[in-house]
Amino acid sequence: MKQIILSPENGWKLDQLNMDVITEIYDIFTPLYEKQRVQYLNFTVATGSFEDKEGNTLWFEFFIPEEEFSEGGHLIKLEVHCNEWSKTSKSIIVSNAFKIKQKFGLMDVTGNDD
């Protein structure tokens, strides 16, 4: 699997872009989860991920200061773990991650998580 890290050029900050990306992730993947096209693997206070049937995963991490606990936090990491990182991928995880990347002008760094 490849590990793709998506982030703004200057890193994740507590700003409107951060909130917009979080909203986009849930707007895209919640309906896919409801249609059982992806699994919602976990969600704790700090991390969450969606996975498709091919094992491709969108993984994200939040920073939640104690004083903001009841109001949520902000995104500090967004990763895609995939077999193929391609705009033309048939994976709903990869194709939607590309849409998020392009919509918000995120950079990507490719590595291997093997």
PyMOL commands that set and color helices and strands:
alter all, ss='L'
color gray80, all
select helices_A, chain A and resi 16-34+66-71+92-104
alter helices_A, ss='H'
color red, helices_A
select strands_A, chain A and resi 2-7+38-43+47-52+57-63+74-82+107-112
alter strands_A, ss='S'
color yellow, strands_A
deselect
rebuild
show_as cartoon
